[in-house]
């Protein structure tokens, strides 16, 4: 079965994330804050916090900075109260867009998100307007050339839901959010290191965009991702270079 994710699009996304590396600490700190407040400050008992700490370590955040933010969020230190809000909308060509935010001021955040959509060719929708086009799941993606048989053997044994080979040669492993950590650790223990490993909103189907439409869609995504309160942007556009 051919996968929806194209390797070129994955690399393109990673490249743009690298360009914005300076914002990653801010977003990781927010994720740690909410995870610790909702599930406590002990990573062993809080899977969401464990994932947030992994992201922080991957972004080279010092251990003392991580501990400070966990303590602050779990009540050991006083801090701001952050609220998680999801917005849904449409981009160029009717592409579906989900914007996950963390904010201490929802009035400011919705105004900024709505302005970005309207200024750059999209429309902010209502709750549930596009979320049905995505699946909340764990996703691990391996570069072309990785042994599909080996990935499939280890992943399915560890509890993965599906293994998909892409037309570009990339291999995609899908898991439930609950099983993501176990599958990831099993694959890494077998010497199989994914290029992408995250719990995400995966588009069930994609909308191909090229030329001016692709440029406009990328601009909309860039503007949304650059908003201070935005944590993640998910979409189903397949953007050609």
TIFIGU-703513 format. One record per residue: x negated, y, z negated of N, C-alpha, C, CB in turn. Coordinates in steps of 0.001 Angstrom, whole numbers, plus 500000, padded with zeros to 6 digits. Glycine has a CB too. Layout:
N
XYZXYZXYZXYZ...
This chain:
241
499149498809500000500000500000500000499114501240500000500962500006498770499375502156500896498570503380500963499004504343499868498697504052502354498036504979499224498351505917498148498694507292498681497191506019497184499378508076497839499729509438498235498535510386498108500893509948497386497644510124497139496515511012496901495450510810497971495924510774495503495016511876498584493960511807499579492640512201498914494275512730500798491588511462499228490298511695498587489820513126498794489261510718499120490019513651499992489585515025500271490306516012499361489838515384501749491595515782499117492343516673498238491866516556496796493834516368498321491502515353496385490994515149495033489682515905494842490796513646494749488779515756495812487498516453495732487684517957495767486586516017496866488627518400496578488924519832496679489405520369495337489985520094497771490302519613494692490817520033493389489709520080492351491927519093492924488844519057492351487748519024491385486800520201491595486980517701491494486561520525492863485682521649493163486241522956492645485449521748494649487543523134492804488160524371492330488168524413490803489594524504492878488319523251490174488256523211488710486861523586488227488642521814488186485836523111488934484470523436488557484218524933488662483481522673489431484822525564489686484658527008489860485252527777488678485318527466491171486257527177488038486958527847486945486543527287485587488469527712487125485346526739485515484881526064484310484967526966483083483455525584484499484815528273483276484838529186482141486150529198481384484538530557482604487236528795482038488541528806481386488865527495480681489609529108482397488063526493480912488393525171480405488404525135478882487412524151480939487445525788478234487398525765476770488688526330476186486185526564476253489161527431476742490386528045476236491548527071476320490711529323477013491664526377477440492777525451477630492632524216476747492873525035479094491416523732476587491192522569475729491503522911474280489744522067475860491111524099473845491397524521472470492904524569472228490766525901472183493659525057473214495116525074473074495667523652472951495762525792474273495145522757473769495609521370473744495293520719472391494960520563474894494082520960471870493716520456470541494673521010469487492250520836470193494963522299469595495818522972468620497198522331468552495948524450468963497828522183469708499179521621469722499171520147469326499809521787471105498195519398469810498116517970469478497954517766467981496951517306470223497069518551467356496812518405465927498013518841465100495582519210465527498698519867465553499869520337464800501013519336464874500334521697465327501155518702466022502279517780466190501997516408465582502610517628467666500735515954465690500444514592465263499421514456464161499992513823466405498967515586463597497974515529462529496555515620463046498139514267461743495635515850462123494252516116462503493342514909462560493682517076461575493885513703462411493073512491462459493166511872463849493526511477461377492092511938464639492140511401466011492477509916466059490813511631466699492092509164465023492370507729465019493867507442464992491695507067463826494642508380464460496089508191464345496871509044465343496542508516462934496159509779466197496810510748467093496226510615468502496629512209466561496846509794469367496307509566470712496155510848471533497197508605471454497119511752471399497020512991472177495809513811471744498303513826472025495541513836470445494373514559469957493086513898470431494393514639468430493064512566470461491873511870470965491560512283472403492070510344470886492587512341473235492383512732474632491904514178474729493680512551475436492467515052473892492055516447473904490595516589473485492952517273472984490176515817472492488786515860472043487857515316473119488614515065470741488296514282473835487503513767474957487299514839476019488184512538475577488379515589476312488264516679477286487284517738476796489641517315477554487340518026475501486444519032474935484989518591475044486803519305473471484733517319474740483367516806474848482890516818476295483282515385474279483788516469477220483433516472478643483110517873479126484567515885479480483708518881478472483438520272478819482271520843478013484685521116478594481538519952477318480346520348476549480655521299475398479341520997477467481817521137474792482138521944473617481413521354472406483685521999473375480716522176471612479989521666470444480921521007469435479221522793469770480399519991468744481202519231467790481769520115466682480369518117467182480984521100466217481485521957465140482640522842465619480350522830464587482601523230466896483698524023467462484957523164467578483304524598468853484788521914467967485928521008468045486550520828466658485499519642468631485693520552465649486189520340464289486906521583463753485032519961463357486344522755464031486956524004463584488382524129464121486109525209464033488553523833465406489870523986466018490855522923465559489747523945467517490360521706465284491236520676464728491699521090463335490513519304464676490761521555462502491094521984461141492070523157461159489821522371460373491812524085462052492661525271462154494088524877462529492090526259463190494199523968463490495516523578463986496287522718463004495375522844465284495569521874462232496260520936461341496581521541459981495421519696461151496302522840459824496723523528458618495615523846457652497724522731457934494397523342457923493286523651457031492899525116457141492083522762457345493174525708458302492911527123458522494147527766459123491681527329459441494330529043458889495501529750459403495281530091460878495780531040458573496320529983461691496175530314463112497508530660463743495537529159463864497461530972465035498666531307465780499540530076465980498305531923467128500827530302466112501755529225466436501963529215467944503115529395465680501594528112468582501733527985470031502925527103470360500447527411470658503590527445471444504773526715471905504495526175473306506045527633471900504890524929473555504747524343474882506014524611475701504469522817474783505843525145476898506985525406477779506623524952479191507382526925477762507538524232479824507341523787481210508248524581482140507621522265481350507670525036483249508436525722484284508374524904485566507899527162484519509462524932486322509524524197487582509906525159488708510541523020487491509359524905489895509671525786490998509279525190492334508991527103490810509370526036493356509087525617494727508013526512495328510368525654495591507087525871496043506050526612496725506338526711498210504704525967496494505305526834498993505439526964500442505985525661501027504075527326501091506901525788501984507464524616502641508304523745501730506374523802503219508774524304500620509588523538499687508808522604498790510579522759500433507469522759498762506646521911497892507057522107496435505137522229498078507103521010495693507502521052494285506312521432493413508081519692493839506554522276492418505495522746491526505977522680490081505063524192491892505143522118489205505397522109487766504271522888487093505493520638487202504635523796486203503658524624485490503823524389483994503834526142485839502825523777483370502846523555481928502080524667481234502248522174481570502692525271480232502078526392479527502047526150478032502822527681479827501166526879477355501158526985475895501065528469475582499962526165475236501986528948474768502060530389474570502534530758473174502975531003475594502160531943472748502697532507471513503715533605471832501558533067470631504045533740473140504996534776473564505683534307474844504275536158473788506819533624474690507479533041475860508011534097476825508616532147475414508370535282476325508863536355477205507763536781478176509348537577476369506553536957477656505414537314478508505129536215479524504164537578477655505129534990479047504747533876479915505711533678481067504657532606479114507008533665480801507970533454481879507922534599482888509385533311481310507666535805482403507572536945483326506375536777484259507456538277482541505245536335483721504051536162484536504214535023485542502845535901483645504814533932485097505013532793486005506002533154487104505511531555485228507098533798486745508091534204487748507477535175488759509315534854487063506684536113488278506054537088489171505114536392490158505280538144488354504337535411489672503416534691490556504173533949491656502564533702489747505237533264491281506029532551492285506589533515493329507174531780491612507209534592492879507888535497493810506900536272494688508764536476493036505744536629494121504778537427494890504067536608495956503752538041493960503888535316495693503072534513496605503875533445497358501959533848495831505156533723497568505927532917498500506684531750497928505052532421499508506778531660496597507511530561495989508760531046495285506629529816495017509417530140494596510608530476493822510599529695492524511895530184494624510842530381491418510953529705490133512318529032490051510749530701488954512339527740489730513585526994489663514075526833488239513415525643490300515057525976488079515624525709486764515023524420486194517171525606486844515244524175484918514749522954484282515302521730485008515138522917482780514421520819485381514843519605486051514964519706487551516119519182485509514692520884488108514887521069489548513894520290490399514791522526489886512678520059489880511692519298490661511033518165489874510623520230491170511219518118488575510510517128487749510825515698488169510869517317486281512008515465488724512384514109489137511511513598490282513851514076489556510768514503490929509887514107492031508499513681491533509749515258493028508303513669490212507021513315489620507202512189488606506373514543488954506121511452488368506118510405487355505061510722486313505866509016487987505458510706485038504511510933483942503751509634483722505243511401482622502451509643483987501696508393483921500209508667483728501921507562485191499486507602483388498033507665483392497538507402484797497423506655482393496505508123485197495973507995486558494449507959486502496463509167487463493869506938487104492417506825487217492094506623488692491850505644486333491203507445489228490891507388490655489400507113490836491297508710491368489109506114491678487735505690491934487332506065493361487580504165491707486071506421493522485556506896494803485573505785495849484136507440494637485667506164497135485545505172498204484250504375498052485591505856499586484347503089498312483183502225498158483207501403496893481945503040498184484065501778495944484230500986494722484936499675495066485032501780493643484554498616494407485158497303494672486612497278494220484366496188493964487508497185495199488933497156494873489288495897494091489777497237496149488696494764494456488997493510493760488606493588492288488273492341494432487441494183492027486960494293490652487833495258489841485494494759490636488168496396490441489037497356489762490377496708489436489243498617490630490941496011490416492244495384490213492195494333489113492734494754491507491155493524489123491014492466488125490973493040486715489754491645488393490101494045486512489929494612485172491160495416484759488673495502485121491677496223485677492786497120485347494052496343484982493073498057486521494403495372485788495632494619485520495502493786484249495972493711486710494316493245484000494083492489482773494243493385481549492685491855482790493887494679481693493952495616480569495339496235480395492928496716480759496250495943481329497613496444481154498047497532482111497762496944479801497298497763483203497689498773484186498982498366484885496567498987485219499739499356485346500999499093486042500787498778487523501928500288485900499798499431488144499622499267489584498214499693489985500679500084490364497729499139491076496458499535491681496744499794493156495332498427491485496403500995493610496757501429494964495488501791495732497736502638494923495363501283496941494235501666497795494687502765498742493685500443498591493884503811498836494204504959499669493605504771501057493691506263499026494165505456502030493656505365503396492224505830503530494517506163504313491768506692502618490386507193502659489415506257501943490314508583502030489924505174501360489051504239500656489022504416499159487683504362501171489669505470498659489740505668497212490692504644496600490199507111496874490508504346495322491354503390494614491984504108493428490536502133494147493293503957493300494046504642492257494663503605491323495143505557492871494412503782490037494996502907489013496041503713488252493893502340488037497239503149488121498319503817487408498664503025486148499567503974488318498887503755485064499239503134483792500388503903483159498019503088482838500990503312482142501888504098481296501012505038480471502786503173480369501558506179480018500765507069479162500221506360477922501604508260478735500992505431477366500584504719476156499383503812476412501747503897475612499323503189477588498260502230477896497030502875478537498796501161478811497084504173478798496011504838479529494642504639478889496305506308479635494536504894477588493239504788476913492658503382476996493374505197475458493496502382476763493011501004476777492503500616478163494119500044476334493235501006479197492819500679480566491535501426480923493940501026481577491458502674480556490264503478480844489031502875480175490464504933480373489164502517478920488019501952478191487604500601478779488362501793476694488582499783479182488270498485479778487508498650481090489554497683480013487945499592481910487276499835483195485853500357482975488087500841484045485692501286482056484364501843481797483439500780481203484463503054480850483988499913480357483182498837479771482710497858480842483987498090478695483472497780481933483104496897483045482192497595484051484357496393483752481757498810483718480866499553484606481577500276485724479867498635485190482874500456485597483675501128486622484076502509486104484941500281486996483389503543486575483629504893486077484500505671487062482294505630485837485669506116486629486557506853487534486081508284487770487973506870486977486398508805488944486130510210489247487157511113488563486143510446490770488365510608488449489454511322487781490084510366486785490517511858488810490305510821485554490961510008484535491792510936483663489920509205483679493119510844483781493972511775483063495388511233482950493979513135483754496100511737481961497533511528481885498157512731482585498043511372480384498963512474483598499360513535484502500810513394484932498461513549485713501266514346485722502541514249486425502189513964487884503422515577486267502373512732488307501966512305489653503140512425490616501434510849489632502908513098491719503958513258492720504305511919493353503527514259493800505596511604493439506045510358494050505906510406495570507497510071493663506085511590496145505908511797497584505244513149497795507275511718498347504528513302498906503819514552499157504364515257500396502322514289499318504117516562500438504493517392501581503215517919502220505440518570501150502896517507503464501668517982504102501783519448504528501335517111505316500752520218504221500701521625504619499369521892505319500880522569503382499413522630506407498197522954507159498238524415507585498044522028508398497111524907508059497034526262508597497402527322507583497924526390509789498202528298508007498579529420507150499391528964505943499370530446507947500227527943506130501015527436505001500102526864503913502011526357505481499050526158504336498101525593503368497385526698502608497074524692504075496989527750503319496294528885502693497205529571501678495829529901503766498449529798502065499403530468501170499689529620499939500713530773501910499824528304500136500102527426498999498927527411498031500410526000499479497713527357498567496539527355497699496442528656496912495266527141498522496805529760497538496782531050496848497771531050495687497106532196497827498975530530495921499972530459494859499459529608493697501294529885495400498883528451494010498362527568492962497233528235492190497871526251493568496339528925492905495223529602492242495723530669491271494289530234493283496715531439491701497241532506490855497913531916489611498242533382491646498678530866489797499321530221488642498281529672487673500255529088489106497271528987488204496246528386487345495433529434486599495317527517488172495342530636487152494552531686486521495304532432485411494101532667487566496605532191485280497354532843484201496858532331482856498879532590484351496703533238481905496103532893480614496859531802479872496026534114479749498188531775479994498985530825479215499173529479479903500328531419478922498682529348481128498904528116481888497858527066481536498878528401483396498344525851481214497470524728480910497225523860482135498062523891479792498293523490482830498199522584483970499201523007485032498446521116483537498822522784486291499748522981487413499774521690488220499324524210488314500950521117488396501112519911489195501946520255490426501778518769488365501637519609491547502399519901492774502365518684493688501823521155493511503208518693494704503229517581495643502809517992497054504607516976495682502089519109497152501570519557498452500283518817498785501324521084498451500175518362500000498936517764500497498306518817501401499192516385501270497297519495500878496741520678501531495566520313502412496314521709500498495697520620503705494595520357504640493577521475504542495113520221506096492288521102504739491226522108504706491325523034505912489844521434504668
